[in-house]
Amino acid sequence: MPSLTARRAILIAFVIALSPVWGAALASPASTSSAAADGATQRLTLENDTTSHTLEVEVVDTPAGRAQGLMERDSLPPKAGMLFLYAHEQSGANAFWMYRTRIPLDIAFLGGDGEIRALETMSPCRAASSGECPVYPAGAPFRAALEVNAGYFKAHGVSVGDRVDLSPWIGER
């Protein structure tokens, strides 16, 4: 079995090799019914069997907005987050990373119908090189991803199968 360094090098080479493909696939913004600019703050409702939660989220649907994400932020308000939208369903092998992200985050990978398909908790990466940061693959196909402060989902009883109302942005419901 290859060493950890060799596996990281292979993963980085894979990401670099696919970046033109991903760039082409992601070049067009997700079709949205609200004409909000990348990064505009909007309300989002998260629902489970017993309750619903409202978050104020920054919505990003361009490659540049998604690449920047929550990098270089020192904090995130308790009921805030970032919603990443994609024009097409993404492979479960696609991953997020925490390079230059200073705050721990939870991420929910969402189907086009708003169902939470996977949850992860991601730790900040203070490495000098992006190649030294871990990646967090979705593990399931997704059309959107929601990042919030680490611990939010557990504290609010949010789990796989719960729903996020994506109807303001994605018309698949």
N, C-alpha and C positions, 0 to 999 in steps of 0.2 A: 504494500500500500504506500502511495506517495506521502512524503512528509507534509506537515501543515503548510510550510512555506511553498512547497511545490503545488499543493492543492490551491492555495491562494493565487499563485501565479497563473494556474490554469483557469481559475474563475475570472481573474482580471482579464486574461486574454480573451475569454469567452464574451465577457461584457463588452470589451473594446471591439471585438469582431462583430457583435450584433448591434452596436450603437447606431451605425448607419441605418440598419433595418428598423430599429425602434424609432429613430428620428423621423424616418419617412412615414412610419405608421402613426406616429403621434403628432405629426406636423400640423394637422388641422385641429382646431379647438373642438371640444365636444359640442354637439348641438345643444343649445340651451334655450329655454323659453324665456329666461330673463336676460336682458342685455347687460349684465353687470360686467365691469372691467375685471381683468385678472387681479385677484387679491381683494376684491370688494367684500365687505362683511355682510352676511345675510343670516337669517334664522334657519335653523335646521331642527327637525323633530326626530328623536330617537324613541322607538316604542318597543316594549316587551309585553308579556301577558298581563302584567299588573299595573304598569305605569308608563308615562311618557316623560321625556326630558327634552328641554329646549336648550340648544347651544347657539352661540354666535360664532359663525365660522367664516374664515376667509376662504373664498372659492377660487381655485386656480385650475385653468383648463388649457393652458399653453405649455409647450415644452419648457420655456424659460421659467415660468412660474412654478411648474412642478419640480424643476431642477433646483431652484432656490429653496422651496419649501420653508421650513422653520429654521433654517441655518442662521447662525449668529444672533439668535434671540437669547436673552437672559431669563425670560419668564414668559408664561402664558397664563392669562386670567383663568380662574377655576372653571368657568362655564364657557370656554372658548375652544376653538380648534381650527383645523385647516382641512378642507374638503378638496381632494384631488379628483378631477373628472377627466375621463378619457373618451374619445370619439368612438372607440371600438373596444370590445372585451379584450382584456390583457391575459396572457398566459399565467398560470399559477406559478411558473418558474420565475417570472419577473419579480424583482426584489426592490426593497427600499434600503437605504443606508442612513447612517447618522453622522457622516463626515461634517465637521464644523457645526454640529448641532449640540448646543450646550445643555439642553434640558431633557430629562427622560420622558419618553412618550409611549402611549398605547396607540396601536393602529388597528383599525377594522377594515378588512377588505370586503367590499360590497358588490353583489351582483347588480345588474341593471335594474332589477326589481326592488333593490334596496335591502335585500336580505344579507345579513352579516354571514359571510362564508368562512372567515378566519379572523382570529385575533392574535396579536403579538404585543409584547412589551419590549421596547427598544431602549438601550442605554446610550448615553452620549459617547461620542468618539472624539477624543482629544489628540489623536495621532497626527503627526506632521504630514503624513501621506494618506490619501484616500484609500490606497491599496491595503493599508493596515487596519481598516475599519471592517467590522463584520457586516454582512448583508442579511436582510430578513426577507426571504422569499414568501410570497403570499400563500403558496401551498394549495390554492384553489383559483380558478379563473375569476377575474374581477373587472368591473367597469368603473369603480370609484374606490377611493380609500379615504378614511377619516382618521386624522391624527388628533389626539387630545393628551392632556397631561397623564403621565403614567399613574396607574391606580384608579383612574376615573371609571373605567368599565367595571372593575371588580367592586368598587364602592357603590355603584348604582345598579348592580345585579345584571349588567349587560352581558349577553353571551351569544355564541354562534346560533343563528336561527332568528334572533331578534331583527327588527327592521329599522331602517332609516328612511324617512320620506325624501326620496330623490325627485319627486314629481316636479318641483320647480325647475329642475335642470335636465332630467332625463325622462323622456316620455314613454318608458317601457312598462309602466305599472298597469 
